[in-house]
Amino acid sequence: MGQGANMAITDGYVAASRLLAALKGTNDSTVEQALLDYDCKLRRKENNIVIKKARKYGNWAASKSRFPCFCMKMMCKYMPPSMLVTEMMSGDKSNKKFVHAMRKDLQLEVM
């Protein structure tokens, strides 16, 4: 799925933004609270969904059984590009929600 780097960049941005706001005192948050807000249930739930999908695809592609490997190869070869893009963007939705929640919490301009 290729979402690992995307999620890491988003995590770094959100963590840095929350910590900066706490250190500058632009909100009532302490550093500890900023880190707790960063590690929220919504993000963990969304991350677990992406991780499970990636694990499922990896297991199919690297299976010792020929049938799942064959199916995975055929799916990748003949899948419409729109379906592939939709699947890749499904992980990006969780990143968008995560950044939106951070901007709302820090009372930043919401895009």
Secondary structure, 3 states (H helix, E strand, C coil): CCCHHHHHHHHHHHHHHHHHHHHHCCCCCCHHHHHHHHCCHHHHHHHHHHHHHHHHHHHHHCCCCHHHHHHHHHHHHHCCHHHHHHHHHHHHHHHHHHHHHHHHHCCCCCC
